[in-house]
Amino acid sequence: MLTVNHRIDGEGEIAIHTTMGSLDLPAARGHDDVLMRVKNLKLSRADSTFLRQSGLAVAGTERFHDVIRTFAVPEGHTPPGFRVDATLKGGGLVEVDLIRDIGYDWDSMRRPTGVIYSADSANPYEVAPIAGLLGNLTCNPGIVYDLFLNNPEANIGNHFTSLTEVMTELGSTLGPGVDVSVELENPFEPDFEKILAEIEPYKKILSPYRLVVKVPHTGPVNAENVNRLLSGDKRLPEWYAAPRTEDAFRSHNLALRLREKGYRVNYTLMFEPYQAALALQAKPYFINAFVRHRLLQSKRILALVRSYHDSRDKKHLMELRDYLASVDHIVNGNEFEDLVDILHYAENILAYRKIDSSEGADGLDNLRHILRLLKQTNLTDTRVIACSMEGTENYPDIDKLMVEPEFSDVINRLVITAEPSYLARFTSASQVVSYQRRFMSAAASH
């Protein structure tokens, strides 16, 4: 329709895309399948011009062919969880590769959002309804054994009898696009070969492309004192803030050794911002920011400190000391000479966690700090997992953080993990029910 302020020839724009197939490059001998799988991928104008001038034939790397075989990928496609990359080799050979990247779906299409969702579960029945929305799954011995295998309500009819059976089913349910983090059962094992032997079955089940080895930070805990956590008063006599150097860095070094063996590592148990930069030195694939318990601790400490300042009654400091001991901040109060020192310690915690400001009132100061660190890291595929959530506020607060402008350039480095039932809570709202009542009533009246 013509109007007085429109050009006769129109104001629209056209975007012309060039694909790999449009270049008419031949496949190298034995690589016809490769060209068919990438022919529809779009090229930038610069890449298109460059390949027309320089590329003579297309081939696939050894890994490209291995990925296709491993996941029995249908003809003409590349699998989810991989991005297509290419290198111009000598003689004009364009070598196409598949690089593991859970930010991608089928045929090197990006996932709907930069943020990736993950499930904390080892229950195949629980995972199945959300499987198509996930890019990661994480589990540990507690999740596998306590919450599923040894739980007759979850493991219906005792159908699954071993961790191997569970992981095989999960791998089948999730497909090639989802990483699976499996935690070491004994990170204190002194024989590294035994650790590798523990990992080997999972590598066979999941393939190296999906397996991520979960290594927990160990702090002052070591092979000699770990049993103290399992018997008696279950208290550790060593203070977390005064570990032996070799103990404090044991898990860092274990993560590095596994990386040297080609494994990707989910390095976990990051509760404070100051842990993150040192954890990144271990070159992890994932690091973690825990939310729930840390925030609950902060609120409890804040309440006790305020009670003391309001009343000046030392009973609140004694209660504070007992609480800090119960959550392993102190060891029987022996680190401090008097209650005033306990108070200063608690106030320092609150100041560091910024619990009275928008930076930390939601308990996400740790996550914000890690995202800022990822802006400067040279580890291009490292992501942070926001984990340990419950209640009505944790996920909505993280959801709000996702759209904070400061993090727009690293939001694709964020993974959110929780039990599927917790994530399910935030798919809906009360008005969904209200509107469905109205719509269905209207439909039923006809």
N, C-alpha and C positions, 0 to 999 in steps of 0.2 A: 504494500500500500504506500503510495507516494504522499508525502506531506511537504510543507513549505521549507522545512529545515532538514530534510534528508537528501543526500546525494542520489541522483538517479541510478548510479551504478552500485549503490549499496554501501553499507558501513561494516559489513561482516568481515571476519578474518578466517583464513583457512590454514590448517596445520597439516603439512605434508610429512609423513613419517617414512623413513627408510628402514627396511628390515634386512636381516642377514640374507634372507632368501633372494631379495631383489638385487644383490650384488652379482649374482650368477657365478659365484666362486664354485669351482668343482670340489667334491670331497676327495681327500687323499685316498689312495687305494686301501680298501678295507674299512673306511670310515664313513660310508654313506649314511649309516644310522645316526651319526653325530649331527650331520647337516640337517637331517629331517627333524631333529629334536630342538634345534636352535633357529630354524629358518624364520620364525615369526617374531623373534626378538627385535625390538626397535633399536636403531642406532642413532647417535647424534650426527649432525651434519658433518662435523669434523671427522668423526670415526668413519663415517661412510666414505668420505673423500679419501681418507688415508688408506682404507682397505682397498678401495678401487685401484689406487695407484700402486699399492705394495703387496697386497695379498694375492697369492696364486692358488692356494688350495686350503681346505679346512680339514682338521683332524681333531681327535679327542685325546686327552691325556690318559695315562694308565688309570688314574683315579676316576676320571669321567666314566670309563667303561666299568670299573669296579663298582661304583655307586649304582649304575644302571642294573648290573647283575645282582648286587646285594639286595635291592628292593624290588626286583622284577618290575621295573617301571614300564608302563604301557608304551607302545611305539608312538613316536612323535612328541613325547613329553619329557620334561625333567621333573624330579620329585620335589615335594615341599621340603623345606629345611636346608635348601642349597641355593646359592646364587651362581649364575653363570659368569665366568670370567674368561678372558682370552688373552693370549700373548702372541705377538708376531715373532716367529722363530726365523732362523736362517733359511735362506732360499725362498722366502715369502710364504712359509707355512703358518697358517693361523691356527694355533693350538687352543682348543676350547677345554676349559676345566670346570669342575663343579666344586665349589668351596662351601663348607658347612656354615650356614648362617640361618638361625631360626627366625630371623626377621623376614624370611621369604617363604612364599607359598608355591603352589604348582607353577612350573614354567617360568621361574624366576620373577614372579609377580610379588610385590611387597605385600606384607600382611596389612590388614585394614588400618591398624594404628601402629605407631612406633612402640608403644607400651605392649609388652607381651605378658600373657596370663599363664599362670602355672598352678598346678594342683599339689597340695600336700596330702598324698594318699597312696596307699598300696592296695586299695580295694578296687578290683576291676569293675565290679558292679556300680560303684560310686563314680568311677572315672568315665565310664562309657557315655553318659548323657552330655558330658562337657568336652569329650575328647577332641571334637572338631574345632574347638575354640582355643586349644592350648598350644603353647610352644615349648613347654617344659613340664616335667613332673619331678618332684623331689621326695625322697623317702629316707628313713633311717630305721635302725633296728626296732625302735619303739613303735613306729608306724606300721612296720611289716608284721611284727609278732604280736604286740599287745593289742593294736587296734584292728588287726585283720586275722592273721593265721590262727591265733589262739582265742579269738572272739567268735563264739558260735553264732551270734546274731548277725555278724558281718560275713563270716566264711560259711555260707549257707550249706548245710549238709556236709560240712568238713570236706568240701569238694577240692580245695587246694591244701596240699600237705607239706609244701616246701617253698622256700624263697625262690628257688629256681622256677617252679611252676608259676608262681605269682608273676615274676618278672617276664616270663615268656608270654603270658596272657596280656600283661600290660603293654608289652612291645607290639603285640598284634593289634590291640585295641587302639593304640595311639598312632601307629603308622610311622613312616620315615621322618615326618616333619617335627617330631617332638623329642627333645633331649630328655634323658632320664638320669637323675643324680642318685647314685647308690653310695651310701655312707659306709666307710670302713668300720668293721665291728671292733677292731682293736687297733687304734692308732698308735698304741705304745709298743706294738710288736717290734722287737729290735732287729729281726731278720727281714731285710727289705725284700728278699726273694719270696718270703712267705706272704708278704703284703701283695706282691705281684700275682702270686698264685691265688690269693683270695679274689682278686679282680678278674682273673682270666675267664671264669665261667660267665660273668656278666658281659664281658667283651664278645664272647661267642653268641650269647643270646641277643644282645642289643646291637652288635657291630660297633666298631670303633667310632662310627659316625654319630651314634646316639648316646653312647655311654659317657657320663661325666662322673668322675670319682669325687665323692664328698669327703673332705678332710676337715675335721673339727679343730679349732684352735684349742690348745691344751693348757696354756698358762702355767701355773705352778704344779699342775698334776703330772705325774710321771709314773713309770712302771712300778716303782717301789711304793708309792703312797696311794695309788688309785684305789686299792682295796679299802682304804679308810672311808671312801665315799659309799661303800656298799655294806658296811657292818658297823656295829656299835652305835655311836651317836651320829655317824655318817658325816662327821666334820673333818675338814682338812686342817692340820696344824699349821701349814704354811700359808702365809698371807698372800693374796692374789697380787698385791702391789710390790712384793719382794721375792719374785721367783728366781731360781737359778737361771743364769743366762742360757745354758744349754736346754733347759726345760722350756723357757719362754719362746725359743726359736725352733724347737723341735718340729712343730707342725709346719712352720714356714719352710724349713729344709725338706720336709717330707713332700710338701706340695711342689717344690722345685725339682726334686728327684723324679716325681711322677711326670711332671712336665717334660723333663729330659727324655723320658721313655715314651713320649708321644701322647700322654693322657691329658685331657682337659680336666681342670680341677675346680670343684665348687668348694671354695674355702669359706667355712662358716664360723659362726659365733662371734660376729662383730657387734658389740653392744654399745661401744663408745666411739665417737668420731676419731679420737686419737689412734685407734687401732687400724684405721683403714689404710693410711699411707704405707705403713710397714707391711700390712697384708698384701698390698699391691706389688711389693717387691718380690713376692713369691710367684708373680705372673699368673694369677688365677684367671679362670674363665668366668667364674661368678664370685662375687663377694656378697655378704649379706648384711642387711640392716634390720635388727630385731626391734619390734615396736611395743608389743603388749606389756610384758613384764617390766620392762624398763620404765614405761610411762606410769604404771601402777606404783612402782617403787618411788618414783619422783613425787607423785601426789601424796604418798604416805609420809615421806620424809618432810615435804613441805608442810603438811598438816601438823606434824609433831614440832617442827621448828617454830611455826606460828603460835602453837599452844604455849610453848615456853616463853616466847617474847611477850605474849599477852599476859601471862600469869607470873612469870619468873619463878615458877615452881619447878624445882630440879627433878621432880618425878617424871616430867616429860622428857628430860635429857636421859634419864635412866631407861625410859621406854624406848627412846631413840637408839640408845646404845644396844639394847636387846634386839630391836628390829634390825639394825645394821648387821649384827652378828648373825641373825637368822637368815639373811640373804647374802651372806658371805662377803660383805664389805669389810668386816673386821673379824679378827679371830679372838673371841672372848675379851675384846677390849684391850688386849695387851699392847696394841700398837700406840695407844694414847695414854698419857699420864693422868688426865682427869677429864671430867665431863665437859669442860670448856673446849678441850681439844676435839671431843666428839662433835660438839656444836659447830666448830669451825670446819671440820671435815664435811659435815652435812651441808653447811652453807656453801662451801666450795663446789660440791656436787650440783646443787641447785643453780648456782651461777653459771657453771660450765654448761649445763643442760638448757639454760635460758628458759626455764619453766614459766617465768613471769612475762614472757614476750611472745609475739606472734611467731618467732623463729622456733620456739620449743614448747609452747603451751600444748600443742597437739602431739608432742612426743616424737616429732619428725625432724628434729635438729640433726640427728645422726644421718638420716637419709639425705637431707639437704647437703650436708657436708660431703658425703660420698659422691653425690652428683657433681658437686663443684670440683672435687678431685678428678673425676672422670673427664672433665673438660681439658685437663692438662696431662692426662696420662698418655703414654705412647703405646698402650695395650689396646689396639683398635677393636678387638672383639670382646673385651671385658664388660660385663654387665653387673648391675647391682640388683639383688633380689630383696624386695621389701617383704618381710615375713613376720610370722607370729602375731596374728591379729585375732580379735574377738570383739563382741559388743557392737553398739550402734554407731560408734564414732570412728574407729580405726580406718576402715576402708573409705568412708566418705571424706575423711581428712586427706588421705592419699589421693583420692580422686580430684580434690581441689588442688593439691600440689601439682598434679599432672598438667594443669593449665597455667601455672605460674610462668610468666614470660621469661624469667631468668633461666629456666631449665628447658626451653624450647629446643636448644641445640643438642641436648643430651637425653631428651625424653626417650629416644630409641635405645637407650642403654638401661632402661628400667624394666624390671620384671616384677610382677605382683603375684605372690603365691599365698594360698590359703586352702583350707578344706573346701571341696566343691560345695558342700552345704552352706558354708559361710558366704561364698561368692554368689550362690543362688539367691540369697536373701536380697541382694542389691540389684537383681534383674527386674524387680517389680516395685510397685508403689500402691498405696491404698486406693487411689483413684482408678487403677486398672480394674479392680473389682467393681467399683461404682459404674464405670463406663460399660463393662461387660454386662452388668445387670440391665442397664438401659438398652444396649444394643440387642441382647438376646430377648428381652421382653418385646421389643419392637418386631423382631423377626418372628417370634412365636405368635404374634397377633395376626399374621397374614395367613 
